[in-house]
């Protein structure tokens, strides 16, 4: 069994000093971060934060190889989706390129009973939950409205309105407590994903207030990819984001978001603290968006090429590959097999997306309200009549 938990009975991280002061081999930003795997593939064993909390992982060789397989697969599926959008097969796509470690590590840290609340970019978390990766493509292709059963998958719907999912998650987590489903090692915990830009939204700060006051069993997982679309981090905050947690009365901690092992270890510990009644934690995964914000964005207009190149040296997949090679737990045949398997999965995904039926335009009025409304009914009727007026005209 992999280990990523805190010491038994350990206290939560100190709110203002949740990150390590210095990590050997790392190039941490101001304030430091938790790192278990360096960019050159060196495994640091364990890391102890300023408050005495120790984080470590102890995986089998096969489990380490599994992390690599997940990272490569998620990136390849994401690349296929980007290609589909460029070819006019998707309306839009939000790539996770560069953020795979944050998502795969935290996604694998979730237990079966835990609930995740994503933004619109958590394709890696979705994959790690064992969900068919085709699921969000109906939304981005315009075939459906992304209305899957959140309870069935323990994965809420993709959220386009920035930051609103943190309120949904907090309310759900408070309900978990009221239903008596927390307070034990087998209890349910909740995780909400959002970006650095979302921390400037009122909804996110409101959710911090409610979660802190009501000791909600949840983890706020901020993927700090350095840009809120085109706005750099320094225009969002004067202090590291994880330190904001102190003002709301719960711990915050910063991790190397390109380190899948640190992402796993810290998220697993935070989730277990939440389910055991120790309240929320804010995790800031310090990472980088290698591609565009979405397929509608041109990142060359607001960031320089040298910055992107510097982050390529910290690539989350390359460091795991270097580690596996150094430890001699994977060889060239393994890496080639992973690439080929991921390629086949991506081609299968492409074929399934292209086979999706085109919806009737009038269906855009479906599910606006559970039982419709006179206004929506009138709009539907008018649209249907307008659309029917073109029949036989060749338009």
C-alpha positions as CSV (number, residue, x, y, z in Angstrom):
1,X,0.0,0.0,0.0
2,X,1.3,3.4,-0.9
3,X,2.0,5.8,1.9
4,X,1.2,9.5,1.7
5,X,-0.4,10.1,5.0
6,X,0.6,12.3,7.9
7,X,2.1,10.8,11.0
8,X,-0.8,9.4,13.1
9,X,-2.3,12.0,15.3
10,X,-0.2,14.7,13.7
11,X,-1.5,18.3,13.7
12,X,-2.4,20.1,10.6
13,X,0.4,22.3,9.0
14,X,0.9,25.7,10.5
15,X,-1.2,28.1,8.5
16,X,1.6,30.5,7.6
17,X,4.4,28.1,7.3
18,X,3.0,25.1,5.6
19,X,5.8,24.9,3.0
20,X,9.4,23.9,3.6
21,X,12.0,26.6,3.7
22,X,14.4,24.9,1.4
23,X,14.3,21.7,-0.7
24,X,17.7,20.3,-1.8
25,X,17.9,20.1,-5.5
26,X,14.9,22.2,-6.1
27,X,14.5,25.7,-7.4
28,X,11.6,26.7,-5.2
29,X,9.9,30.1,-5.4
30,X,9.8,32.4,-2.4
31,X,8.6,30.4,0.6
32,X,9.6,27.0,-0.7
33,X,7.5,24.0,-1.6
34,X,7.1,20.3,-0.9
35,X,9.1,18.4,-3.5
36,X,9.8,14.6,-3.5
37,X,11.0,14.2,-7.0
38,X,13.4,16.8,-8.5
39,X,13.4,17.9,-12.2
40,X,16.4,15.6,-12.9
41,X,14.6,12.5,-11.5
42,X,16.2,12.4,-8.0
43,X,13.9,10.9,-5.3
44,X,14.4,12.9,-2.1
45,X,12.8,10.1,0.1
46,X,10.9,12.4,2.4
47,X,10.3,16.0,3.2
48,X,9.6,17.5,6.7
49,X,7.8,20.9,6.8
50,X,8.5,23.6,9.3
51,X,5.9,22.4,11.7
52,X,7.4,18.9,11.8
53,X,5.0,17.1,9.4
54,X,6.7,14.5,7.2
55,X,5.6,13.6,3.7
56,X,6.8,10.6,1.8
57,X,5.6,7.9,-0.5
58,X,6.5,4.2,-0.7
59,X,5.3,2.7,-3.9
60,X,6.1,-0.6,-5.6
61,X,8.0,-0.5,-8.9
62,X,4.7,-1.3,-10.7
63,X,3.0,1.6,-9.0
64,X,5.8,4.0,-10.0
65,X,5.4,2.8,-13.6
66,X,1.7,3.3,-13.3
67,X,2.2,7.0,-12.5
68,X,4.3,7.3,-15.7
69,X,1.7,5.5,-17.7
70,X,-1.1,7.8,-16.4
71,X,1.0,11.0,-17.2
72,X,1.8,10.0,-20.7
73,X,-1.7,8.8,-21.5
74,X,-3.4,11.9,-20.1
75,X,-1.0,14.2,-22.2
76,X,-1.6,12.2,-25.3
77,X,-5.4,12.3,-25.0
78,X,-5.2,16.0,-24.3
79,X,-3.1,16.5,-27.5
80,X,-5.6,14.6,-29.5
81,X,-8.4,16.9,-28.2
82,X,-6.4,20.0,-29.1
83,X,-5.9,18.6,-32.7
84,X,-9.7,17.9,-32.9
85,X,-10.5,21.4,-32.0
86,X,-8.0,22.8,-34.5
87,X,-9.7,20.7,-37.2
88,X,-13.1,22.1,-36.4
89,X,-14.4,19.1,-34.5
90,X,-14.7,20.7,-31.1
91,X,-16.0,24.2,-30.3
92,X,-13.3,24.8,-27.8
93,X,-10.7,22.9,-25.7
94,X,-8.9,23.8,-22.4
95,X,-5.6,22.0,-22.4
96,X,-3.9,20.7,-19.3
97,X,-0.4,20.6,-21.0
98,X,2.2,21.0,-18.2
99,X,-0.2,20.4,-15.4
100,X,-0.4,16.6,-15.6
101,X,1.5,15.9,-12.4
102,X,-0.8,18.1,-10.3
103,X,-3.8,16.3,-11.6
104,X,-2.6,12.7,-11.7
105,X,-1.1,12.9,-8.3
106,X,-4.1,14.5,-6.6
107,X,-6.5,12.3,-8.6
108,X,-4.8,9.1,-7.5
109,X,-4.9,10.3,-3.9
110,X,-8.7,10.4,-3.9
111,X,-10.4,7.4,-2.3
112,X,-13.3,5.7,-3.9
113,X,-15.9,7.5,-1.7
114,X,-14.4,11.0,-2.2
115,X,-16.1,13.6,-4.4
116,X,-14.3,15.9,-6.8
117,X,-15.5,19.3,-8.1
118,X,-13.5,20.3,-11.2
119,X,-13.2,23.3,-13.4
120,X,-13.1,22.7,-17.1
121,X,-9.5,21.5,-17.3
122,X,-9.4,18.5,-15.0
123,X,-9.2,15.9,-17.7
124,X,-6.3,14.2,-15.8
125,X,-8.4,13.9,-12.6
126,X,-11.3,12.6,-14.6
127,X,-9.1,9.9,-16.1
128,X,-7.7,8.9,-12.7
129,X,-11.2,8.4,-11.3
130,X,-11.6,5.6,-13.9
131,X,-14.1,7.6,-16.0
132,X,-14.3,7.1,-19.7
133,X,-12.3,10.1,-21.1
134,X,-15.0,10.6,-23.8
135,X,-17.4,11.9,-21.2
136,X,-16.6,15.7,-21.5
137,X,-16.3,15.7,-25.2
138,X,-20.1,15.9,-25.7
139,X,-19.9,19.3,-23.9
140,X,-17.0,20.6,-26.0
141,X,-18.5,19.3,-29.2
142,X,-21.9,20.8,-28.5
143,X,-23.6,17.4,-28.5
144,X,-24.8,17.7,-24.9
145,X,-24.6,19.9,-21.9
146,X,-22.1,17.8,-20.0
147,X,-24.8,16.6,-17.6
148,X,-23.4,13.4,-16.3
149,X,-24.4,11.8,-13.0
150,X,-22.0,13.3,-10.5
151,X,-23.0,10.9,-7.7
152,X,-22.4,7.9,-10.0
153,X,-18.9,9.0,-10.9
154,X,-18.0,10.9,-7.7
155,X,-17.0,13.6,-10.1
156,X,-19.1,16.8,-10.5
157,X,-19.8,18.4,-13.9
158,X,-17.3,20.6,-15.6
159,X,-17.8,24.2,-14.3
160,X,-17.3,27.0,-16.8
161,X,-18.2,29.9,-14.4
162,X,-14.9,30.7,-12.8
163,X,-14.7,29.7,-9.1
164,X,-18.3,28.8,-8.6
165,X,-17.5,25.1,-8.1
166,X,-15.8,25.9,-4.8
167,X,-19.1,27.0,-3.4
168,X,-20.8,23.9,-4.7
169,X,-18.0,21.8,-3.1
170,X,-18.2,23.6,0.2
171,X,-22.0,23.1,0.4
172,X,-21.7,19.5,-0.5
173,X,-18.9,19.0,2.1
174,X,-21.1,20.6,4.8
175,X,-23.9,18.2,3.7
176,X,-21.4,15.3,4.2
177,X,-20.9,16.4,7.8
178,X,-24.6,16.8,8.4
179,X,-25.2,13.3,7.0
180,X,-22.7,11.8,9.4
181,X,-20.4,10.6,6.6
182,X,-17.2,12.1,8.0
183,X,-15.2,11.9,11.2
184,X,-13.6,8.5,10.5
185,X,-10.9,7.0,8.3
186,X,-13.7,5.6,6.1
187,X,-15.5,8.9,5.8
188,X,-16.0,11.0,2.7
189,X,-13.8,13.9,1.8
190,X,-14.3,16.6,-0.9
191,X,-11.8,18.3,-3.2
192,X,-12.4,21.4,-5.3
193,X,-10.1,22.3,-8.1
194,X,-9.5,25.9,-9.4
195,X,-6.7,28.1,-10.8
196,X,-4.7,31.0,-9.5
197,X,-7.0,33.5,-11.3
198,X,-10.1,32.1,-9.5
199,X,-8.6,33.1,-6.2
200,X,-9.6,36.7,-7.1
201,X,-13.2,35.7,-7.4
202,X,-15.6,36.4,-4.6
203,X,-17.1,32.9,-4.7
204,X,-13.7,31.3,-3.8
205,X,-13.2,33.6,-0.9
206,X,-16.7,33.0,0.3
207,X,-16.2,29.3,0.1
208,X,-13.0,29.7,2.3
209,X,-15.1,31.5,4.9
210,X,-17.8,28.8,5.1
211,X,-15.4,25.9,4.9
212,X,-13.3,27.3,7.7
213,X,-16.1,28.3,10.0
214,X,-18.0,25.0,9.6
215,X,-14.9,22.8,9.5
216,X,-15.9,21.3,6.2
217,X,-14.2,18.0,5.2
218,X,-12.6,19.3,2.1
219,X,-9.4,20.2,0.2
220,X,-9.0,23.3,-1.9
221,X,-6.6,22.4,-4.7
222,X,-5.3,25.5,-6.5
223,X,-3.3,24.8,-9.7
224,X,-1.2,27.9,-9.8
225,X,-0.2,27.8,-13.5
226,X,1.1,31.4,-13.3
227,X,-1.5,33.0,-15.5
228,X,-5.2,33.9,-15.2
229,X,-5.7,33.8,-18.9
230,X,-3.3,36.6,-19.7
231,X,-2.8,38.1,-16.2
232,X,0.4,37.0,-14.5
233,X,0.4,35.9,-10.9
234,X,1.9,39.2,-9.5
235,X,-1.3,41.0,-10.6
236,X,-3.4,38.5,-8.6
237,X,-1.7,38.5,-5.2
238,X,1.0,40.1,-3.1
239,X,1.7,37.0,-1.1
240,X,2.0,33.3,-2.0
241,X,-1.5,31.9,-2.5
242,X,-1.2,29.1,0.1
243,X,-0.7,31.7,2.8
244,X,-4.2,33.1,2.3
245,X,-5.5,30.1,4.1
246,X,-4.3,31.5,7.4
247,X,-6.8,34.4,7.2
248,X,-9.6,31.9,7.0
249,X,-8.4,29.7,9.9
250,X,-7.1,26.6,8.2
251,X,-3.7,25.4,6.9
252,X,-2.2,26.1,3.6
253,X,0.7,24.4,1.9
254,X,2.6,24.8,-1.4
255,X,3.8,21.9,-3.4
256,X,5.9,21.5,-6.5
257,X,3.0,21.1,-8.9
258,X,5.2,19.3,-11.5
259,X,6.1,16.6,-9.0
260,X,3.5,13.8,-9.2
261,X,4.8,12.2,-5.9
262,X,4.5,15.4,-3.9
263,X,1.0,16.0,-5.3
264,X,-0.1,12.5,-4.3
265,X,1.5,12.6,-0.8
266,X,0.2,16.0,0.3
267,X,-3.3,15.6,-1.2
268,X,-3.7,12.2,0.4
269,X,-2.7,13.6,3.8
270,X,-5.0,16.6,3.4
271,X,-8.0,14.5,2.4
272,X,-7.4,12.1,5.3
273,X,-7.3,15.1,7.7
274,X,-10.5,16.3,6.3
275,X,-12.3,13.0,6.5
276,X,-11.1,12.6,10.1
277,X,-12.7,15.9,11.2
278,X,-9.6,18.2,11.0
279,X,-11.2,20.6,8.5
280,X,-10.1,22.0,5.2
281,X,-6.7,22.5,3.7
282,X,-5.6,24.8,0.9
283,X,-3.0,23.2,-1.5
284,X,-1.2,25.4,-3.9
285,X,0.3,23.4,-6.7
286,X,3.0,25.6,-8.2
287,X,3.0,24.6,-11.8
288,X,2.9,26.1,-15.4
289,X,0.5,26.1,-18.2
290,X,2.6,25.1,-21.2
291,X,0.0,25.8,-23.8
292,X,-2.8,28.3,-24.3
293,X,-5.5,29.1,-21.7
294,X,-7.9,27.6,-24.2
295,X,-7.9,27.0,-27.9
296,X,-9.2,30.6,-28.3
297,X,-6.1,32.1,-26.6
298,X,-2.7,33.2,-28.0
299,X,-0.2,33.0,-25.1
300,X,2.6,34.5,-27.2
301,X,0.9,37.9,-26.8
302,X,1.6,38.0,-23.0
303,X,4.5,35.7,-22.2
304,X,8.0,35.3,-23.7
305,X,9.5,32.1,-25.2
306,X,12.4,31.9,-22.8
307,X,9.9,31.6,-19.9
308,X,8.2,28.7,-21.5
309,X,11.6,27.0,-22.3
310,X,12.7,27.4,-18.6
311,X,9.6,25.5,-17.5
312,X,10.1,22.8,-20.1
313,X,13.2,21.8,-18.1
314,X,10.8,21.0,-15.2
315,X,8.5,18.8,-17.3
316,X,6.5,16.5,-15.0
317,X,6.7,13.5,-17.4
318,X,10.4,13.8,-18.1
319,X,11.3,13.7,-14.4
320,X,9.4,10.5,-13.8
321,X,11.0,9.0,-16.8
322,X,14.4,10.0,-15.6
323,X,13.6,8.5,-12.2
324,X,12.4,5.2,-13.6
325,X,15.5,4.9,-15.8
326,X,17.9,5.7,-12.9
327,X,16.3,3.2,-10.7
328,X,16.3,0.6,-13.5
329,X,12.6,-0.2,-13.0
330,X,11.8,0.6,-16.6
331,X,13.6,0.2,-19.9
332,X,13.2,1.4,-23.5
333,X,10.7,-1.3,-24.3
334,X,8.5,-0.1,-21.5
335,X,8.6,3.5,-22.6
336,X,7.9,2.5,-26.2
337,X,4.9,0.4,-25.1
338,X,3.4,3.2,-23.1
339,X,3.7,5.6,-26.0
340,X,2.1,3.1,-28.4
341,X,-0.7,2.3,-26.0
342,X,-1.4,6.0,-25.4
343,X,-1.4,6.6,-29.2
344,X,-4.0,3.8,-29.8
345,X,-6.2,5.2,-27.0
346,X,-6.0,8.6,-28.6
347,X,-7.0,7.3,-32.0
348,X,-9.9,5.4,-30.5
349,X,-11.0,8.6,-28.7
350,X,-10.8,10.5,-32.0
351,X,-13.0,7.9,-33.8
352,X,-15.6,8.0,-31.0
353,X,-15.7,11.8,-31.0
354,X,-16.2,11.9,-34.7
355,X,-19.0,9.3,-34.4
356,X,-21.0,11.5,-32.0
357,X,-24.4,12.4,-33.6
358,X,-25.2,16.0,-34.3
359,X,-27.9,17.2,-32.0
360,X,-31.1,18.9,-33.2
361,X,-30.6,22.7,-32.6
362,X,-33.9,22.9,-30.6
363,X,-32.5,20.7,-27.9
364,X,-30.5,23.6,-26.6
365,X,-33.7,24.5,-24.7
366,X,-33.7,21.1,-22.9
367,X,-32.9,21.1,-19.2
368,X,-32.8,24.8,-18.7
369,X,-35.4,24.2,-16.0
370,X,-36.3,20.8,-14.6
371,X,-40.0,21.3,-15.6
372,X,-39.5,24.0,-18.3
373,X,-41.2,27.4,-18.0
374,X,-43.7,29.5,-20.1
375,X,-40.8,31.8,-21.2
376,X,-38.6,28.9,-22.3
377,X,-41.5,27.1,-24.0
378,X,-42.3,30.3,-26.0
379,X,-38.7,30.7,-27.0
380,X,-38.5,27.0,-28.1
381,X,-41.7,27.4,-30.2
382,X,-40.4,30.6,-31.9
383,X,-37.0,29.0,-32.6
384,X,-38.6,25.8,-33.9
385,X,-40.8,27.8,-36.3
386,X,-37.9,29.9,-37.5
387,X,-35.7,26.9,-38.1
388,X,-38.5,25.1,-39.9
389,X,-38.9,28.1,-42.3
390,X,-35.6,27.2,-43.9
391,X,-36.7,23.6,-44.8
392,X,-36.5,23.0,-48.6
393,X,-34.6,26.3,-49.2
394,X,-31.2,24.7,-49.2
395,X,-30.1,26.7,-46.2
